[in-house]
Amino acid sequence: MALNSTLVKSTAVAALGGLLFGFDTAVIAGATGQLTTAFQLTPGGLGLTVSIALWGTVAGALLASIPGDRYGRRDSLRVMAILYLISALGCAFSTNWYVLVFFRFIGGLAIGGSSVLGPMYIAEIAPARWRGRLVGFFQFNVVGGILLAYLSNYLVGLSLQGSPLEWRWKLGISALPAALFFLMLFGIPRSPRWLARKGHIEEARGVLEAIGEENIDSELAAMNAAFQLEKQQGQEHLFTARNRLPIFLAVSIAMFNQLAGINAILYYLNDIFARAGFNKVSSDLQAVAIGATNLLFTMLAMSIIDHVGRRTLMLIGSVGTALSLAGVAAIFWTGQHERLLVWLLIGFIAAFAFSQGSVIWVYISEVFPTAVRARGQSLGSSTHWIMNAIISWAFPIVAARSKPAPFVFFSAMMVLQFFVVLFFYPETKNIVLEDMEKKLTTA
């Protein structure tokens, strides 16, 4: 089956939620210094300002499966777009710190919700042989959004350097892509698997025809068989012995994703460079280089993920991230060779983007049975965001006491990840979702 325009458009639009996801999580990196000055923040206060959005993502990820199952993945993404828009405008026009924190929490709800609904929509509309690359396009948009955030911070910083409005523009500019995302969601179909599960068989058939599915009857039959099995078993609970392997895989990959330190590094990138002696404009520019590396290696991973496989990429990335983080720790430990810092961080970002950065949302969207996929996706996503919030809140506090300590910890976690993936992770490439259910669940 070849890609057609409807399939490409539907994937691209759903993945725009990933672009906003990446932009809204990373843009704070360019504003931490100004926010600290504007609101007289302590390291703990700065950690809370950054991490409050992440606690919002936890709530968004946990709750997203409810409207996702009831109203559909596409229609629920429209709500996320509205929340993105409200958050951007609210942050830009915040009158005090409490208002800022509130609207950052609202933005977190949108990020968490779209991290569940976007990959799930794409996984359910994509053919098996294209699924890894198409769901991976969500992650491509995430890192594209991160790069845009760093580039936006650099350009706004050049234009408004020293202005008290600088941080407002940096946080508010994402209102434009949020509005575009909302409008474009009116031009794509609902998920065919969600439609079939709700009994709208003919509409599901129409969507499968529109995306160019060649074996429509067999696809519908496979979906129906899965739904009939679900009915026979009753309303399936997520936390059952049958789902223990998918739960372990989703929770562990989500935890390790953050135990790499990726988002703590991305959020506090300018502060990390400042500790190594770089000035503000230079730090913004170095951040752009790191964002570009993130995008480049995500593209590379996307191009081979369905050929090489998810597990192999994870193993390669574990080695690269562990070595790079150990090098960063050594620089802060010795206080020497600071100019190598940017290259080690680029190496870390490259290894991360090439592995778990590209694999996580694909893997979580694949491993759960249809009956619990929305709840399983929420579990994996919320685990990711809980770890993100904890680590991002703690990072400035721990780093203020010992610069190398966070990087020593992150490096050790990547060594542990290597062995967990090696011994426990199955390969999922090129397997139809309904067949995946048989492979990963136990009676």
C-alpha positions in Angstrom: 0.0 0.0 0.0 1.4 3.4 -1.0 0.9 6.6 0.8 -1.9 8.8 -0.6 -2.8 12.5 0.0 -5.6 11.8 2.6 -3.3 9.6 4.7 -0.4 12.1 4.5 -2.7 15.0 5.3 -4.3 13.3 8.3 -1.0 12.3 9.7 0.5 15.8 9.2 -2.4 17.6 10.8 -2.6 15.2 13.8 1.2 15.6 14.2 0.8 19.4 14.5 -0.1 18.7 18.1 3.4 17.4 18.4 4.8 20.6 17.1 2.9 22.6 19.7 3.9 20.0 22.3 7.6 20.6 21.5 7.3 24.3 21.2 5.5 24.9 24.4 7.7 22.6 26.5 11.0 24.0 25.2 10.2 27.7 24.8 10.6 28.2 28.6 14.4 27.6 28.2 14.8 31.1 26.7 12.8 32.8 29.4 14.1 31.3 32.7 16.6 34.1 33.3 14.1 36.9 32.7 11.4 35.2 34.7 13.8 34.7 37.6 14.5 38.5 37.5 10.9 39.6 36.9 9.4 37.5 39.7 12.5 37.3 42.0 12.5 33.4 41.8 14.6 31.1 44.0 15.9 27.9 42.4 12.9 26.1 43.8 10.6 28.8 42.5 12.1 28.5 39.1 11.7 24.8 39.2 8.1 25.1 40.1 7.5 27.7 37.3 9.0 25.3 34.8 7.5 22.1 36.2 3.9 23.3 36.8 3.2 22.9 33.1 4.4 19.3 33.4 2.1 18.6 36.2 -0.6 19.8 33.8 0.6 17.3 31.3 0.2 14.5 33.8 -3.5 15.5 34.3 -4.0 15.9 30.6 -2.5 12.6 29.8 -4.5 10.8 32.5 -7.8 12.4 31.4 -7.3 12.4 27.6 -8.6 8.8 27.2 -12.0 9.7 28.5 -13.0 12.2 25.7 -10.7 10.2 23.3 -12.9 7.1 23.7 -16.2 8.9 24.0 -16.0 11.6 21.3 -13.1 10.3 19.2 -9.5 11.1 18.8 -9.9 13.8 16.2 -12.6 15.8 18.0 -10.7 15.6 21.3 -7.6 17.1 19.5 -9.7 20.2 18.7 -10.2 20.7 22.5 -6.4 20.4 22.9 -5.9 23.1 20.2 -8.2 25.5 22.1 -6.3 24.9 25.3 -2.9 25.6 23.6 -4.4 28.9 22.3 -5.7 29.9 25.7 -2.4 29.1 27.4 -0.3 31.1 25.0 -2.4 34.2 25.3 -2.7 33.8 29.0 1.0 33.6 29.6 1.7 36.5 27.3 -0.7 38.8 29.2 0.0 37.5 32.7 -0.3 40.2 35.4 1.6 38.3 38.1 3.4 35.0 38.8 0.2 33.2 39.9 -1.5 34.0 36.7 1.5 32.8 34.7 1.7 29.6 36.6 -2.1 29.0 36.1 -1.9 29.4 32.3 1.3 27.3 32.1 -0.8 24.6 33.8 -3.5 25.0 31.1 -0.8 24.6 28.5 0.3 21.4 30.2 -3.2 20.0 29.9 -3.0 20.5 26.1 0.5 18.9 25.9 -0.5 15.9 27.9 -3.7 15.4 26.0 -2.1 15.7 22.6 0.8 13.4 23.6 -1.9 10.7 24.0 -4.4 11.5 21.3 -2.0 12.4 18.5 0.1 9.2 18.3 -3.1 7.1 19.0 -4.9 8.7 16.1 -2.0 8.2 13.7 -1.4 4.6 14.9 -5.1 3.8 14.2 -5.2 5.3 10.8 -1.8 4.1 9.5 -1.2 0.8 7.7 1.1 -1.6 9.5 4.0 -1.3 7.1 4.0 2.5 7.5 3.0 2.8 11.1 6.4 3.3 12.6 7.3 6.1 10.2 3.9 7.8 10.4 3.6 7.7 14.2 7.3 8.8 14.2 6.2 11.9 12.3 4.5 13.0 15.6 8.0 12.9 17.3 9.4 14.6 14.2 7.0 17.5 14.9 7.9 17.5 18.6 11.6 18.1 17.8 10.6 20.5 15.1 8.7 22.4 17.6 11.7 22.4 20.0 13.9 23.8 17.2 11.3 26.4 16.4 11.1 27.4 20.0 14.9 27.8 20.3 15.0 29.8 17.0 12.0 31.9 18.1 13.8 32.6 21.4 16.9 33.6 19.5 15.1 36.0 17.1 12.9 37.5 19.8 16.0 37.9 22.0 17.8 39.8 19.3 14.8 42.0 18.6 13.8 42.8 22.2 17.0 42.2 24.2 16.7 43.9 27.5 13.0 44.7 27.1 10.6 43.7 29.9 8.3 42.4 27.1 10.8 39.8 25.9 9.6 36.8 27.9 5.9 37.7 27.1 6.6 37.5 23.3 8.6 34.3 23.8 5.8 32.6 25.6 2.9 34.1 23.7 3.9 33.6 20.1 2.7 29.9 20.0 -0.9 31.3 19.8 -0.4 31.5 16.0 0.3 27.7 15.4 -2.3 26.8 18.0 -5.0 28.6 16.0 -3.8 27.0 12.7 -3.9 23.6 14.3 -7.5 24.1 15.4 -8.6 25.1 11.9 -6.8 22.3 10.1 -8.4 19.6 12.3 -11.7 20.2 10.5 -10.2 18.8 7.3 -9.3 15.3 8.4 -11.5 12.1 9.1 -12.1 10.3 12.3 -10.0 7.2 13.2 -11.4 4.2 11.4 -10.8 1.9 14.4 -12.7 4.3 16.7 -15.6 4.5 14.1 -15.7 0.7 13.8 -15.7 0.2 17.6 -18.6 2.6 17.9 -20.5 0.7 15.2 -20.1 3.2 12.4 -18.9 0.5 9.9 -19.8 2.3 6.7 -18.1 5.5 7.8 -15.1 3.4 8.8 -15.1 1.8 5.4 -15.2 5.2 3.8 -12.2 6.4 5.8 -10.2 3.2 4.8 -11.1 3.8 1.2 -10.0 7.5 1.5 -6.6 6.6 2.9 -6.0 4.0 0.2 -6.4 0.8 2.2 -6.2 -2.2 -0.3 -7.7 -4.9 1.9 -10.7 -3.1 3.4 -12.8 -6.1 4.1 -10.0 -8.0 5.9 -9.1 -4.9 7.9 -12.7 -4.5 9.0 -13.0 -8.2 9.8 -9.8 -8.0 12.0 -11.2 -5.0 13.8 -14.6 -6.6 14.3 -13.0 -9.8 15.6 -11.0 -7.8 18.2 -14.1 -5.9 19.2 -16.2 -9.2 19.5 -13.5 -10.7 21.7 -13.6 -7.5 23.8 -17.4 -7.9 24.2 -17.1 -11.6 25.2 -14.5 -10.7 27.8 -16.6 -7.8 29.0 -15.3 -4.3 29.7 -11.6 -5.1 29.9 -9.6 -3.5 32.7 -6.1 -2.2 32.0 -4.5 -3.5 35.1 -4.9 -7.3 34.6 -2.4 -10.1 34.3 -3.2 -10.3 30.6 -1.8 -6.8 30.1 1.2 -7.1 32.4 3.8 -7.1 29.6 2.3 -4.1 27.7 2.1 -2.2 31.0 5.7 -2.9 31.9 6.9 -1.9 28.4 4.9 1.4 28.4 5.8 2.4 31.9 9.5 1.5 31.6 10.1 3.2 28.3 8.4 6.3 29.6 10.5 6.4 32.7 13.8 5.8 31.0 12.9 8.5 28.4 13.0 11.1 31.2 15.7 9.4 33.3 18.0 10.3 30.4 17.6 13.9 31.5 16.4 15.0 28.1 13.8 17.5 29.1 15.7 18.8 32.1 18.5 19.6 29.7 16.2 21.1 27.1 14.4 23.3 29.6 17.5 24.6 31.4 19.8 24.6 28.3 20.5 28.3 28.6 21.3 28.0 32.3 23.6 25.0 31.6 25.6 27.1 29.1 25.6 30.0 31.4 27.2 27.9 34.1 29.9 26.9 31.6 30.6 30.6 30.8 28.6 31.4 27.7 26.7 34.7 27.5 22.9 35.0 26.9 22.9 35.5 23.1 25.6 32.8 22.6 23.5 30.4 24.7 20.4 31.1 22.6 22.4 30.4 19.4 23.9 27.2 20.9 20.4 26.1 21.7 19.4 26.4 18.1 22.3 24.2 17.1 21.2 21.5 19.5 17.6 21.8 18.3 18.7 21.4 14.7 20.7 18.2 15.7 17.5 16.9 17.4 15.5 17.4 14.2 18.2 15.9 12.0 18.7 12.7 13.9 14.9 12.3 14.4 14.5 12.4 10.6 17.2 9.8 10.3 15.6 7.5 12.9 12.2 7.9 11.2 13.6 6.9 7.9 14.9 3.5 9.2 12.6 2.7 12.2 10.4 0.3 10.2 13.5 -1.5 8.8 16.0 -1.5 11.7 13.3 -1.9 14.4 12.5 -0.1 17.6 14.6 -2.4 19.9 17.8 -2.0 18.0 17.5 1.8 17.9 17.0 1.8 21.7 20.2 -0.2 22.3 22.3 2.0 20.1 20.9 5.1 21.8 21.5 3.8 25.3 25.3 3.6 24.6 25.5 7.0 22.9 23.6 8.9 25.6 25.4 7.2 28.5 28.8 8.2 27.1 27.8 11.7 26.2 26.3 12.4 29.7 29.4 11.0 31.3 31.5 13.5 29.4 29.3 16.4 30.5 29.6 15.3 34.1 33.4 15.2 33.7 33.5 18.8 32.4 31.5 20.1 35.4 33.5 17.9 37.8 36.9 19.2 36.6 35.9 22.7 35.5 38.0 22.2 32.4 37.4 21.9 28.6 34.1 23.9 28.8 34.2 24.5 25.1 33.6 20.8 24.5 30.3 21.1 26.4 28.3 22.0 23.3 29.7 19.1 21.4 28.9 16.6 24.1 25.4 17.9 24.4 25.0 17.7 20.6 26.2 14.1 20.8 23.7 13.4 23.6 20.8 14.9 21.7 21.8 13.0 18.5 21.9 9.7 20.4 18.6 10.4 22.2 16.8 11.6 19.1 18.0 8.6 17.1 16.7 6.2 19.7 14.1 6.6 22.5 13.2 10.1 21.3 11.8 8.6 18.1 10.7 5.2 19.5 8.7 6.1 22.6 5.4 7.3 21.1 5.5 4.7 18.4 6.1 1.9 20.9 3.5 3.0 23.4 0.9 3.3 20.7 1.6 -0.2 19.5 1.8 -2.5 22.5 -1.7 -2.3 24.0 -4.8 -4.2 22.9 -7.5 -2.1 21.2 -9.9 -2.4 24.2 -7.4 -0.6 26.5 -5.3 1.3 24.0 -6.5 4.7 25.1 -6.1 4.0 28.7 -2.7 2.3 28.1 -1.5 5.3 26.0 -2.6 7.5 28.9 -0.7 5.4 31.4 2.5 5.5 29.4 2.2 9.2 28.6 1.3 10.2 32.2 4.3 8.2 33.5 6.5 10.1 31.1 5.1 13.4 32.3 5.3 12.6 36.0 8.9 11.7 35.7 9.5 14.8 33.6 7.8 17.1 36.2 9.8 15.5 39.1 13.2 15.7 37.3 12.6 19.2 35.9 11.6 20.5 39.3 14.6 18.9 41.1 17.2 19.7 38.4 18.0 23.3 39.3 18.0 22.5 43.0 20.4 19.6 42.7 22.6 21.4 40.1 22.9 24.4 42.4 24.5 22.1 45.0 26.6 19.9 42.6 27.0 20.7 38.9 28.0 17.2 37.8 25.6 15.2 40.0 22.5 15.3 37.7 24.6 14.1 34.7 26.2 11.3 36.6 22.8 10.1 37.6 21.4 10.4 34.0 24.4 8.5 32.6 23.9 5.6 35.0 20.2 5.4 34.1 21.1 5.0 30.4 23.5 2.1 31.3 20.6 0.4 33.2 18.3 1.1 30.2 20.6 -0.8 27.9 20.2 -4.0 29.9 16.5 -3.7 30.4 15.9 -3.3 26.7 18.3 -6.1 25.9 16.6 -8.6 28.1 12.9 -7.6 28.1 11.9 -5.6 25.1 10.3 -7.4 22.1 10.5 -6.1 18.6 7.2 -4.7 17.2 8.0 -3.6 13.7 5.8 -4.6 10.8 3.1 -6.2 12.9 -0.6 -5.4 12.5 -2.1 -4.0 15.7 -4.5 -6.9 16.1 -1.6 -9.4 15.8 0.4 -7.4 18.3 -2.3 -8.0 20.8 -2.0 -11.7 20.4 1.8 -11.5 20.7 2.1 -9.3 23.8 -0.9 -10.3 25.9 -1.3 -13.5 27.9 -4.5 -15.3 28.7 
